[in-house]
Each structure stands twice: as C-alpha cells, then as structure tokens.
Amino acid sequence: MIDFTNVPKHYAARTQEKMQDVLMDPSGVGPEIHYYMIRGGVDQKNTTVWEPGTISGEYIKTYGHYHVGKLSEDYFIAYGEGVALLQELVEDENGEMIADQVAEFKAVVVKTGDEVFMPEKFGHLLANTGKTYLVTIDDSPVDFEDRDPSSFPGHADYELVKKMRGFAYYVVENNGKPALKKNPLYKNIEKEDLGGLDVIE
C-alpha cells in the first residue's frame, strides 16, 4: 500500500525573488522560477530541473547549501550540462564554519550521464550552462514535516550562503562558454580546483 499523504509536499520551486539573495547581480532580470524540485527523499530520489539562461551573465543555478550533520549526497546528471561547485569552509576552534574563509573549492564540469559526489561538510550548488533544461536526480533525505512545502529542507543550512551572496565563485558566460568570476565577499581560499575553467575579472 502506497502512502500518498506527502504528495502535495513533493513539488517545490525556487523563485526569482528568493534567488535574489545569492545572485551576482540581485537586480538582474531572470525567469519567474529558476528551478523546480520533485522531492522523493532517499527512497524515491529527488529530481531537480533548471531553466536554461543567464541573469546579467550568470548562469541559472541552485541556491546552494551546506549539510547539517554527517550527510553526503550523490547527484546523477540525467540531462543537460552544467557546472557543480563544491566548497568546504574553514572551521574555528569550536568547529563552527567561518562564512568568508574557504578551506577547499572545486568546480566540476558535468554533462548527461555523469555522477557527482557531494561529501559531508562540502556546500554545493549546480549551474545550468547548457541551452536546454538541466535535470539531476539525487538521494538527499527530505523532511516532509516542513510546514511550508516550498520552504528550504531541514537537513540543509542556507544561511551561510545567503550571508555571502553565493559561493566563492559565480559561474558566468564568457564568449559563449562557462567561466568563473570571483565573489569579492570571500577573504581567502586555501585550496582550489577550478575544473579547467577560466577565471574572468
């Protein structure tokens, strides 16, 4: 017997208004909805679909988050192409993450059929760099007890990303190809792997 109780909570969307927190240009013009999620959790998996396009030169992306607790995720790229950004922040003597200091940053170029592992403690986001939808399937747990079905899930911390207006780099279009542009709010990055992407000023 299938339990249909949570079906109304499966769908969530990220609006332009909510995404303004983390855009390179918060006043840039974008689609009403940047990406859509169908949440199934570990058992049914979660499906995410990104719109293609750019906002003031920045590719449409997910908001980005850090995991709460010991939690890793696997992402399967079902369709399209993009860039995954992963970053681990420096921790203070109490084990608290320092928002503007990055211990390790990685950019990973992905396409249909690829898989990306998001280790615990690494914040992550994905940007759609193609001309079609980007579609991923992941195995992140879902808390269906959220009072608001479109709210951010309870296993993830979005506040540090919001505070820094995104990750250490933005994924931007440069001569028709993806490149990286540094987020000036970050003080330092100790180790980085830019995935072969150019960095532009």
C-alpha positions as CSV (number, residue, x, y, z in Angstrom):
1,M,0.0,0.0,0.0
2,I,1.5,3.3,-1.0
3,D,1.1,6.3,1.3
4,F,0.0,9.3,-0.6
5,T,0.0,11.7,2.4
6,N,3.0,13.7,1.4
7,V,2.2,14.0,-2.3
8,P,1.2,17.7,-2.0
9,K,4.6,18.4,-0.5
10,H,6.7,16.8,-3.2
11,Y,6.8,19.8,-5.5
12,A,8.8,22.9,-4.7
13,A,10.1,25.8,-6.8
14,R,12.7,28.5,-6.4
15,T,11.5,31.9,-7.5
16,Q,13.4,34.9,-8.8
17,E,12.5,36.7,-5.6
18,K,14.1,34.0,-3.4
19,M,17.1,33.6,-5.6
20,Q,18.0,37.3,-5.4
21,D,19.8,36.6,-2.1
22,V,22.6,34.8,-3.9
23,L,22.8,36.3,-7.4
24,M,25.9,38.0,-8.7
25,D,23.5,40.8,-9.7
26,P,20.4,40.8,-7.4
27,S,18.7,43.3,-9.7
28,G,19.3,41.2,-12.9
29,V,16.3,40.0,-14.9
30,G,15.6,36.3,-14.7
31,P,12.7,33.8,-15.1
32,E,9.9,33.9,-12.6
33,I,11.0,30.4,-11.5
34,H,14.7,29.4,-11.7
35,Y,14.4,25.7,-10.9
36,Y,11.8,23.1,-9.8
37,M,12.2,20.1,-7.4
38,I,10.2,17.0,-7.0
39,R,11.1,15.6,-3.6
40,G,11.0,11.9,-3.1
41,G,13.8,11.5,-0.5
42,V,16.2,8.6,-0.2
43,D,13.6,6.0,-1.4
44,Q,12.2,7.7,-4.5
45,K,15.1,10.2,-5.0
46,N,14.8,13.9,-5.7
47,T,14.5,15.3,-9.2
48,T,15.6,18.9,-10.0
49,V,15.0,20.8,-13.3
50,W,16.8,24.1,-14.1
51,E,15.7,26.6,-16.7
52,P,18.4,27.5,-19.2
53,G,19.7,31.0,-19.5
54,T,21.7,33.7,-17.7
55,I,21.0,36.6,-15.4
56,S,23.3,39.5,-16.0
57,G,25.8,37.0,-17.4
58,E,25.5,34.5,-14.5
59,Y,24.1,31.0,-15.4
60,I,20.9,29.9,-13.6
61,K,21.8,27.9,-10.6
62,T,20.5,26.4,-7.4
63,Y,20.6,28.4,-4.2
64,G,23.4,26.3,-2.7
65,H,23.6,24.9,0.8
66,Y,25.8,23.1,3.5
67,H,24.6,20.0,5.1
68,V,23.6,19.8,8.7
69,G,25.3,16.8,10.4
70,K,27.1,13.9,8.7
71,L,25.5,13.8,5.3
72,S,26.7,13.2,1.8
73,E,24.8,13.1,-1.5
74,D,25.1,11.6,-4.9
75,Y,23.9,13.5,-7.9
76,F,23.2,11.9,-11.3
77,I,23.1,14.2,-14.3
78,A,20.0,12.9,-16.2
79,Y,20.0,15.5,-18.9
80,G,21.9,18.6,-20.0
81,E,25.2,20.2,-19.0
82,G,26.4,22.3,-16.1
83,V,29.0,23.1,-13.5
84,A,28.8,21.8,-10.0
85,L,30.5,24.0,-7.3
86,L,31.7,22.4,-4.0
87,Q,33.3,24.3,-1.2
88,E,34.3,23.4,2.4
89,L,34.6,26.3,4.8
90,V,37.4,26.8,7.4
91,E,36.2,26.0,10.9
92,D,37.0,27.9,14.1
93,E,38.2,26.2,17.3
94,N,34.6,25.3,18.2
95,G,34.0,23.6,14.9
96,E,31.8,26.4,13.6
97,M,32.1,27.3,9.9
98,I,33.6,30.7,9.1
99,A,31.4,32.1,6.3
100,D,34.1,34.1,4.4
101,Q,37.0,31.6,4.5
102,V,37.2,28.6,2.2
103,A,39.4,25.6,3.0
104,E,38.7,23.9,-0.4
105,F,36.9,24.9,-3.5
106,K,36.1,22.7,-6.5
107,A,34.4,23.3,-9.8
108,V,33.3,20.2,-11.8
109,V,32.0,20.4,-15.4
110,V,29.2,17.9,-15.8
111,K,27.0,16.5,-18.7
112,T,24.4,13.9,-19.3
113,G,25.4,10.5,-17.7
114,D,27.9,12.0,-15.2
115,E,27.7,11.5,-11.4
116,V,28.9,13.9,-8.8
117,F,29.6,13.0,-5.2
118,M,28.9,15.8,-2.6
119,P,31.0,14.9,0.5
120,E,29.8,15.8,4.0
121,K,30.8,19.3,5.1
122,F,31.0,20.5,1.5
123,G,28.5,23.1,0.4
124,H,27.3,22.6,-3.1
125,L,25.3,24.1,-5.9
126,L,24.8,23.4,-9.6
127,A,24.6,25.8,-12.5
128,N,22.9,25.1,-15.9
129,T,25.4,26.1,-18.6
130,G,23.6,24.4,-21.5
131,K,20.9,25.6,-23.9
132,T,18.3,23.1,-22.6
133,Y,16.9,22.1,-19.2
134,L,19.5,20.6,-16.8
135,V,18.0,17.7,-14.9
136,T,19.5,15.9,-11.9
137,I,18.5,13.0,-9.6
138,D,19.9,12.9,-6.1
139,D,19.5,10.8,-2.9
140,S,19.3,13.6,-0.3
141,P,16.9,12.9,2.6
142,V,13.7,15.0,2.7
143,D,11.8,16.2,5.8
144,F,8.2,16.3,4.8
145,E,7.3,17.8,8.2
146,D,8.1,21.3,6.8
147,R,5.1,23.5,7.5
148,D,5.6,25.2,4.1
149,P,6.1,22.7,1.3
150,S,8.1,25.3,-0.7
151,S,10.4,26.1,2.3
152,F,14.0,25.0,2.4
153,P,14.5,21.4,3.6
154,G,15.6,20.9,7.2
155,H,18.7,18.9,6.5
156,A,20.4,21.9,4.9
157,D,21.9,25.2,6.0
158,Y,21.3,28.1,3.6
159,E,22.2,31.0,5.9
160,L,25.9,30.9,5.3
161,V,25.4,31.0,1.5
162,K,22.9,33.9,1.9
163,K,25.3,35.8,4.1
164,M,28.0,35.6,1.4
165,R,25.6,36.2,-1.5
166,G,26.6,32.9,-3.1
167,F,29.7,30.7,-3.3
168,A,33.4,31.8,-3.7
169,Y,32.9,31.9,-7.5
170,Y,30.0,32.7,-9.8
171,V,29.6,30.6,-12.9
172,V,29.3,33.1,-15.8
173,E,29.1,33.1,-19.6
174,N,32.3,34.3,-21.3
175,N,32.4,34.1,-25.1
176,G,29.6,31.5,-25.2
177,K,31.3,29.2,-22.7
178,P,31.2,28.9,-18.9
179,A,33.9,30.6,-16.8
180,L,34.3,31.6,-13.2
181,K,34.1,35.1,-11.6
182,K,35.3,35.6,-8.0
183,N,32.9,36.6,-5.3
184,P,34.6,39.6,-3.6
185,L,33.0,38.9,-0.2
186,Y,35.2,35.9,0.4
187,K,38.5,36.7,2.2
188,N,40.6,33.7,1.2
189,I,40.5,30.3,-0.5
190,E,43.2,27.9,0.8
191,K,42.9,25.3,-1.9
192,E,41.1,25.3,-5.2
193,D,40.5,23.2,-8.3
194,L,38.8,25.2,-11.0
195,G,38.0,22.3,-13.2
196,G,39.8,23.8,-16.2
197,L,37.5,26.8,-16.3
198,D,38.9,30.3,-17.0
199,V,38.6,33.0,-14.3
200,I,37.5,36.4,-15.6
201,E,37.6,39.8,-13.9
